[in-house]
Amino acid sequence: MENIAVRRALLSVWDKTGIIDFARGLKELGVEILSTGGTARSLAEAGIEIVEVDNFTGFPEMLDGRVKTLHPKVHAGILHRRDDPSHLATMDEHGLEPIDLVVVNLYPFVETVARPGVTREEAIEQIDIGGPTMLRSAAKNHSHVTVVSSPDRYEDVLAEMRSNEGATTRELREALALEVFQCTAAYDTAISAYLAGEGASALQEAAAEEQDCGDLPTGLSIDLERVRVLRYGENPHQHAALYGRGPTFLDSFEQLNGKEISYNNILDLVGALEVISAIEDRGAAVAIIKHSNPCGAAYADSVEEAWHKALACDPQSASGGIISCGAAVDEAAANVMKDHFIEVLVAPDFSEGALEILREKKNRILLRCRDDSWGLSPGAPVIRGVPAGLLAQSPDDEPDDEGSFKVVTERSPSEEEMRAMLFGWSLVRYVKSNAIVYSGPDRLLGVGAGQMSRVDSARIAASKAEQAGLDLTGSAVASDAFFPFADGLIATAEAGATAVIQPGGSVRDEEVIAAANEKGLAMVFTGRRHFRH
């Protein structure tokens, strides 16, 4: 069947946005309205004639409203097939009447559990039963029934009915049914996630312990809606979109200027936020990200000074980069940044003078952080797609225990060298492996990323520093994983480094330590690797 006339509708909504106008539109089209509880009261107070569901079913609401629409007269009215003679005969036999339109939105479970201090009992009471049941019944029978789960669709339904003598088209009913199943799937996923996080069973905990998988769940359900279509993906011929549910990543920022943010911008923005979060507690910090790798990072007494230090690391690569600042951008900082090609600049705030200066470039994206979390979710699992599956791992976001670091060379590092090593070590985890960084106490000096051998990363980082006119004499080196051979460490010493921090753990550690002693290096083992593929 194609166009189906709507003669009777059941309206039962928690979110009453637009419901009065929608009901008035239905009445103008001659539709009889059934309703329940608070919705019925709202409609009646607005002067809209309705039939309460308990009068329709002949059965009262009970158990504090837990049971009101769970009745054969309601679900037979929704579920019977209008083109099946046996269904029509059964309806006649039992005096049942059709319901052609179901309008339901659900109890606010997600909003409830997001409130600080909400109790388990309060959460449980916000698990809707009758609503999802009616939605699913109507969506299953969408060949004959129109179902609406969002106030955003009221005007679409009324427009179709007005254009089709009170009927809806199959195309609209199919689209609305899909939205319903997406809605109920997300609702159930939110409930299961809450119950799993709020009180996982002893069996789940035992299974997790036995498999040594930490907090990773035994099952992983992901149900997200498309919240933004992006200009394109990694390349112009690829489509891209941002998915989420509830507040999403970009909701953490207020865009103050510039073009629409892109897929690549978002990836680099995440990297920029991670890097700045690692150093922002040291002072006014600036980080520069290009293709997900830091190509400059520093801190100082002001953003202006930190910008100069960070930019000096690799000014060529910084062009077109993503800049994150750990402190508010003032006019002095804006003046030294304004002539550089900055794709995205993100900061906790901007002065009015700084905004006026930076907005001179109309396409430059300026983002103000709405909260201190920078949009990051500490502890959230890291998920990546693979063909026919997903990979999930716990995040590498735990702080290292500096008290467990071990000096393994004959010479201990000086205070200045230790500061430089710790600065480099805090950032090397955000560089693609194999990762080598040269650093001073307050800035990056050279970055080697994503090479197949560690010695190549060491040489590339030194070469980049030389191109930038930076002297590596007395610098520290941080390596995200152990040196498998002494050649990489020797290359750093030849470049001018005097201190090295690395995880250790190679079968050739003794050979590497001996090479460090021979070169007069101070070397520290951290005992923890920070690979980033």
N, C-alpha and C positions, 0 to 999 in steps of 0.2 A: 504494500500500500504506500502511496506517496503522500499526498496532503491529508492530514488528520485533523478534524475539527475538535476544538477544545470547548466542552460544554460544562465540565465540572473540574475544579482545581482544588488541590489540598495545599495550603500554605502553613508551614511550621518552621519558623526561622529564629535563630539566636540573634544574629546580626540583622537588625530591622532597618538598616539603611535602604531607603527607596521602596520599602514594602508597601507603604500607604499609597503612593502614586501608582505603583504596579497594580495593586488590587483595584484601584479606581479604574485603571485602564481595562482590566479584565471585566469589571462590571459593565463598563460601557459597551463591551462586546457581547454582553449577555451571558457571562460565565457565572455559574453558581460556585460559591467559595466555601470550602470546609476549612476549619482552622482549629488550633489547639492553644491552650494555656495563655502565655503572655502575648503571643501573636494575635490570638482571638480578641484579647482585651484591647490591644492597640488598634486593631481594625474597627472594633465596635465603637471605641471612643472617638474614632475619626468619622463615625457615621456610616460606615460601610457594612451592609447587611451580610452576615455570615451564618453558617450552620456549624455549631461546635461539634467536634468529632465524636464526643460521647453521645450526643443526640443522634448522630448519623449511625453509630454502631449499636446504640442501645446499651452501651456498657460504660461505666464511669471510669475516669482517670483514677489511678490508685498508686499506692506505694510512693508517695511524694513525687508523683509525675514520672516514675520509672516506667510505668505501663500506661500508655494512652493510645498509641497508634498500632500497637502489636495486636492486631485483631484481624480475623479472616475477612471481615467485610471491607477493611481497608486494602489488604493485600490482594484479595480476589479482584477488587475493583481496579487495581493497578495491573495485575499480572495476566488477566485473562486475554486470550487472543481474540480479536474482533473478527477474524476470518476463519475461525474454527467453530463449526456448528455445535460440536459437543461442549465446548467451553460456553457458548451462548446459552445452550440448553441448561447447563448447570447453574449459570447465573440466574436464569428465570426460575428454576426450581427452588432456589434458596432465597429468592427475593433480593439479589445482590445488584448493585448499580456501579457503572463504570466511573473511574477517576482518570481523566485524560491528561492532567497536568499536575506534576508534583514539584513543589518549590520548597527546598530544605537547605539550610546551612547549619553547620554542626556546632555543638558545644565547644567553647574555646579551650580545648585541652592544651595546645601548644603554648598559648598565652598564659594559661594558669601555671604550668610547671616552670615557666620562665621567671615567675615572680620570686623574689628572695623570700625564703622561709616558708614556702608552701609545704603543707603536710601531705603525706601519702593519701590520707583520707580525702582531702580536698581535691587532689589529682584524680583519684578514682571516681569521684562524683562527677567529674567533667568528661568522663568517657561516655560518649553518646551511643545509644543502642538503637532506639527507634529511628533516628535520623538516617544513619548509614543503611539500615535495613530498607527503609522506603526508597532511598536513593538508588540502591542496588536493584531493587525490584523494578523501579521505573526505567533504569538504564538498561536492564536486561530486555525489557519489553519496549525498547525505543521504536520499534516498527509501528507501535500503536500509541505510545505515551511520550509526552514531552517532559523532560526533567531539567530542573535548573538548580545548580548548586552554588551560584555566585550572584550577588546583586548586579555585577557588571553585565549580566546577560538579560536583565529585565527589558531594556529597550529593544534589544534584538528580537525577543519573543513577541513583544507587542507590535513591532513593526511588521513582522511576518504575518501575524494574525490579521492586522488591519489590511494588508495587501492581499490576503487569501481568504477573505470572508470568514475569519475566525479560525483558520486552520494553520498548521505549521507544516513545513516541508520535511521530507525525509533527510535531506542534507543537513538541516539545522539540528534535527533530533539526533542524528548520528554524532555530530560534533559535540553536542551537549552530553550525550552518553559517555563519550570518551573522557570528557572533563570530569564526570562523576567518578569514573573508576580511577582516574589519576588522583582525585581528591580523597577518596576512601582509602586508596593504597597509601598515600602520604600520611593520612590520619592514623592508620594502623601501624605504620612504620614509626611514627612519633611515640605512640603508646608503648610499642615493644622496646624502643630505644630507652624510654624513661624507665620502664620496669627492669630492663637489663642493667642499666647504670645505677638505679636506685637500690636494687637488691637482687643480684644474680644468684641463681640457685647454687647450692653446694655442689651439685653435679657439674655445673658449668665451671665453677672455680677449680674443682678437682681436675677436670679435663684440661683447663688452661695450664695448671701447675704441672700436670703430667707431660704436656707437650712443650713446656717451657716457652710459652708464647706471650708471657706478660699480660698486658691488659687487652690484647687483641681478641675480639669476640670470636666465638665458635661459628657464628653466622654473621654475614654482613649484608644488610639491606640498604640500598641507596635509591631514594625516590626524590628527584629534584625537578623543579619547573624551570623553563627557560625564562630568565629575568631580563636579559639584554642580548639583542643581536649585535654582534661586533662588525666593524667595517669589513674585515676579512681575517683569515687565519695567519699562519706563519708566512704565507705567500698570497698574493692577490687572487689567485685562482681557487683558494680554499675558503669555504664557508666557516664561520666561527660564531659561537654564542657563549654567554656566561650562564651557568645554571646554579640554582640555589633554592633555598626555601626559608622563609622568614628573613631576617636581616642577612644580606649577603655581603661578600667581600667589599664591593664598591660602596655599600651603604656606610662603611667606616670613614668615608671621605666626602668632603664638600668640594665640588669642582668650582673654582673661582675664575677660570679662564681657559681658553684653548679649544682645540678640536675634540671630536669624540675619541675616547680612549680605545686603544686597539688590543688585540690578542697579545701581541708581543710586548706592548706597554705593560699589560697586567703581569705577565711573567717576570719582566724585569723589575716591576714595582715590588713584587713579593721579595725578590732578592735584595732590593735596596732597603726594604724595611727590616729584613733579617740582619743585614750588615749593620745598620745604624743602631739596632737594638742591642748589639753586642758591645758598642763603644760609647753610647750616649751618656752613660753614667760617669764617664771620665771628664766631661766638659762639653762645650759647644762643639758638636760633632757634625761632620759632613762625609757622606759616602757617595761615590760615583759608580754606577753600574752600567756595563755594556754587555749585551748578550748573556745576561744572567751571571756574569763574573764581575767582581769589584775591580776597577782599574784605578781606584784612588780612594783613600779613606784617611781621615785625620781628625784630631780634636785640638782645641785651643781655647783661649779665653773668649773668643767671639766667633760667630759663624763666618764673618768676613775673613779672619785669619785662618780658620780651619779650611775654608774654600781654597785659599791660595796653596796651602800645604797639600790638600787632596789632589788638586788639579796638577800640581807639579809632578806627581807620580807618572802620569801618562796623558799629557794634554791632547795628543793626537787621538787616542781612543776615546777620550771623554766627549768628543764632539758627537752630538746626537744621543747622549746618554740620559740615564734616569738619575736624578739627584735627590737624595734624602738628607734632611737636616734634623738634628736632634734638638734644636732650639728654634725659637721664633726667628724668622727672617726680617731684619730691619733694613732701613734705607742704605746703610753702608754696605751690607751684604748684597742687596739687590743691585747696587751700582757696579760692583765688581763682577757680578754674574750676567748682567743684562746683555752684553754683546756676544755671549757664547751661545752656540746652538744647543739648547737644552730641550729635550723632548718632553720630559715630565719633571716637575719640581714639587716635592712633597715635604711638608713641614707641619709642626703642631700649630703654627700660626704665622701670619704675615702682618706687618704694620701697614697702615693705609698708604703711607709713602712708598713702601716696597711694592705693594700691589700696583700702584700707578706706574712705577718704573717697569716692572716685569710684564705688565699687560701691553706694553708697546709692541711686543711680538704676539700677534693675535692667535697664532696656532699653538703657542707654548701652553702646555697643560699645567695648571697650578692646582694643587690639591691641599686642602687643609684637613688635618686629621680631626675626626669628631671625638675620639677617645684616646686614652693613653696606650691602648693595646696595639695601636698601629694596624688594626685589622687582623693581627695574628692570633692563632688559637693554640696556646701552649698545651702540649700533651695530646693534641688531636693526631690520629694516625695519618701517615703520609700514604696516599693512594695513587697508583699509576695504572694506566690501562695497558693490557697486553692482548693479543688476539685471543678471543673467546675466554677472557677472564680479567681479573684485577690482581695487582700486587698490593699488599698493605704491610706497612712496617711502623713500629713506634718511631716517633721523631727523634732526631739527634739534637735535642734542645736542652739537655741537662747540663748545668755548669760543671766544669772539671774541678776536681779536688786538688787544688794547688799544693796542699799539704802532703799529697802522695807523690808529687813529682820527685825525681831522683837525679842528682848530678852523677854522671857516670864517667866523667873525664878527670884527669889529674888536676886540672884547673877549674875552679868554681867561677861562675859568672859574676861580674861586678853588678852593683845595684842598677846601673844604667843598662847593662846588657840584659839583665833579668826583666826590666820594664819593657825593653824592646821585644824580647822573646814573648812575653805575655801578650803584648799588643798584637804581634803577628799570629800567635796561637789562637787568639780570640776571633781572627778573621779567616784563617786558612780553611776552616771548615765550610766556608761559603764559596770557595773557589773550586771549579771542576777539577776532578782528579785526572792525572797525577798533579798535585798542587804543591807549588813552592812559592813562598812569598819572602821578600826581604823587607825588613822594617826597621824604623827607629822607634824610640819610646812613644812617639805621638803620631806616627804616620806610616803609611805604606810607601815603599821605595821602588819595588819591582814585583811584578806578578807573572808567574808562569802557570798556565792552566791547560788542562785537557790534553796533555801529551801522552803518548804511549809509553814513554820512558821517563823516569824521574830526573835523570841527568839532563835530558832535553829541556824539561821544565826549568831546572836550575839555570841553564845557560840562557834560555829565552828571557827569564825574569831579569837576569843580569844585563842582557842586551837591551831590554826595554829601559832599564834604569840609565844605562849609558846614553841611549838616544835622547832621554829626557834631561840629560846633563846632571844626573844625580850621582854623588860619590857614595859607593857602598862600603867604604872603609869604616870598620867598626860597627857595621850593621849586624842585625840578628836575622837568622833564617828560621822559618817555620815550615815543616813538612807534614802534610796531612796523614801520611802513612810512613812506615819505616823505610830507610834507605836499604834496598836489597843488596847493593854493592857499595863500595867506598867511593866509586867514581863520582857519584852525584854530590856527596859531601865535599870531596876535594874540589869540585867545580865551584862550590859556594865559597870555599876558603880562597881560591884563586881570584874570585870576584871582589874579595875584601871583607867578607863576613868574619866575625870573630866569635860568634855564639850561635848555637843550633838547638832548636827544640823539636822533638819528634817523638812518636809513640814508642819506638823500640819494638823488639819482638822478632827481628829477623834471625835466621840461622847464622847470619854473618855479622851479628852485632859486635862481636869481639874485634873483627876486622875493621869495622867502621869506627869503633871506639879508638882503636890503635891509630887509625888515620887521623882522627880528630886530635889525639895527643901529639902526634907528629907535627901537625899544623898549628899547634898551640891554641886550639879551639876549646871553648867551654861548651859542654853538651848536656842537655837535660832530656831524660826520658819521662813521658807523661803516662805511659801505660794504656792510653786510649787512642784509637784511630778515628779519624774524621773524614772518611772517604765521601765524596759527593759525585755520583755518576750522572 
